[in-house]
C-alpha cells in the first residue's frame, strides 16, 4: 500500500489522514480500446481528505481514468478499491451509491430542469419515499420534499447560488453551470469527488474563488477530491498530491513542488515556460515602394497569448504573413524555436507546429466540414493522432460535429471561423497565428470565439493573436503589442495596455 | 391556497384541472338544456378517450423523451381485454358504472403487462430505433387481435387463434377475429370519461413533480449524468412506459364501450400517429396543450362534415396553420406581450384595490 505522497513532508496532510485507510486505491488499472492502451498500469492512492490532482497533456488519458473509476468504462486490467471495497463488477450507478461522484469536462446538466431539481436529483438515492407515495402525496412525500428542498438550498449556498434555485439549469452562465455540477455531485453524498477540469473557461477571479470553494468543500464534508485541470496555478495552489499522466501512463507523482520540477514532466507537459517560441527581429516588409512594416521586433513565449492590435492597415496581417512564410520580407529575422523561418517554405513551417489561421477564414467552400478538417491533418499520417485531434476539435466546437457532412461554404461566418481554427488544430500545432478571428461576427459569437481561444491556450497552445477588437484581444492576452502604420508604438503587459490612455483613446473608444 | 403563493408548476397544473372541470360543467349544462347536436354528443366519449391517449403518450414522448409510434397498440390491448371482462360481468350485474370501472381496471392492467413485455427489450434502444420497434409492436398487436376468437358460454371463456374452433355450447362470440368485438355492452359515459381524465392528470402531474418524475426527466435530458448521480435508467424508463401503457389501456376500454362493434384495425398505425399529432401540436410535455389539441382535432372533422368533400382538406389546412402558428416566434412573442399586458393591467388594478383597502 503505497501512499501517493511517499515521504511525510510537512506533516499536515499525513497527520490528518494518518492511521486511516485511503479512500481510493487503484492498482495496475488499465483499459484497451481495440489494441490501443488508453490507460496502462495506473496506480494511485488518494487519502481520506486529500485534494489530489491529475494532470497531463491532451489525450493522455485523464478523463479515461475518471471514466474507469466511475465505471463508465469497465477496466480491462487492475483493481479499484473504494474505501477498502473492491468495485469490480459494479456499474456506474452502484459506484455512485458506493461513494464516487463526478463532474464532466463538457458540462452535463439536466438543462431543462431547474437548478433546485438538478440538486434534488443528486439526492435521488437519499430521498426516501417511493413512487406511489409520490403520486398519492402521502405525508412522507411532503416531509421528504421539504427536507430535500432545504438541503438543496443549503448545498447551493456553498456557491451562493440559492437565488438561482428556480432558474433553468441550461440558462445559467457557464461558470454557474460548472458550479452547479459540483453541487449536484456533492448532493449524492460522495466520499470521493472527481472534478473534470473545474476551472476550464473561468476567468482568473472565478478560478481563485473556485479554489477557495474546493478547499471549503473538503473541510466541510471531510471528503477526498481528485481533480483534472490544466490551469497549473490552480493545481499547484490547491492540490496536496499530483500525478502526471502521459500516453496513459503515470510519469511522475509527488507534491506540487516535486512534480513541477520533475524534468520529465517539464519535457512532456509543462514545457519550459520561459522559453521563447517565436522571435521576430527588425522585420521590414515592402509592397513595391510602400514600406509596410518598419523594423518590427516582437517575441512570444511558450504558453502565452500575445495580442497584436492596431487599426486597419497598420500592418498586422502583413506581419503574420511574413512570419508564416506567405510573403517575403525585405530584411529581418524570424525564428521559431531553433528554426529560421525566413529560410523555410510555408508548407514546412506547418510541420514545425506553427499553424496560421488566415484572415477571412478561407475555408474550402466546396468540401464538407469533415473534409476541411481532414485537409488540416494533411501532413500527418498518424491515424490515432488524427482521430484524437478530430475528437478534440469536436469537443471545442460541438457545432462542427453537428454539421460535419455539410459543405463548408454553407456555414455561417462564425461557424466558418470555428472551422478555420479547427482545421489549424488538426495539424496538432504548438503555436497558432490567428488573424482577426472575430471579424464580421456577432457580439455573442465574438465572445464565444474568444472563450475558445482561451481554452485552446489552457490546453497548452501558444497563441499570437491579431485583432482589431483590441479590448477583447487584450483582455484574454498576457502581453500585447500596439501597431501603428507599420511600427510598434507600444508594448507591455496586456492589462497595462488596456489601462493605457493612449490605447484607450485610439482603439477602445475613450 | 392562493394562486400567487403557489409555485409556477403547481399554478399551471391547477389551471389545467380547472379547465377540464369547467369544460365538463359547460358540456353537462348544454346536455341538460339539449343545446348539443346528437353528432357531437356521440363524440364526447371518444374525445375523453383521445385526451387520455394524448396525455399518456405525452408522458412517453414529452416527459421521458422517447418517441413511441405504437401507442394505439396499448389502447387495443386494453380495449379487447377490458370489453371481454365487461361482457362477462354485465351478464351478472346491471350496475353499468361498476362494470365499466372494473373492466377499465382490467384493461389498464393488461395493457400495463403488455407494456412491461414490450418495454423490457424495447427500452434498451433509444431514438429512431425505439420508434421503429414500437411501430412494429403496434402492428403485431393488431395482427394478433385480428386472429383472435373469444367466446363465452355457460362453461366459461373459450379462446382460440383459429377460425371456427371455439367449441362453444351456445353462448355468444365476443371477439370474432377480423370482425372484432361484437355485441359490446355500451356502458361508456361522459362522466366516467371525465373522471378518467382527472385521474390520469392527477397521476401524471404528481408523478412529474416527485422524485420519480424528476428522474424520468433527468434521463431525458442527459443519460450519462443521470447514471452518474445513481439513477437507474432502465427502471425509470420502464416506469414511465408502463404507466403510459396502462392509461392507454383504460382509454381503450372507454373508447370501445362507446360503440357496439370495434375492429382491431381501428387501433392501427394511423391512430398512433393521430395521437402523436395531438401531442406534438399541444407541445411536448405540455399536458394542457395535449388536451386542447385532442379536443379540437377530434371535434373538427365532425364540425366540418357539412363541407363533405373538402372536409379532410380543410382539416389538413387547419392542422398546418396551427402548427405554423404555434411555432411562430413572432406570433408567440406577440401573444406573450399581449398576455403580460393584460396580466399587468390586472395586477395594477388589484394593487390599487389593495392600496384602497389600506
Interface residues (C-beta under 8 A of the other chain):
Chain A: X70 X72 X92 X93 X96 X97 X101 X102 X104 X108 X109 X110 X111 X112 X113 X117 X120 X121 X122 X124 X125 X127 X129 X131 X134 X135 X136 X137 X141 X144 X145 X166 X184 X185 X187 X188
Chain B: X7 X8 X202 X203 X206 X207 X210 X211 X212 X213 X214 X215 X217 X218 X220 X221 X222 X224 X225 X226 X227 X228 X229 X230 X231 X232 X239
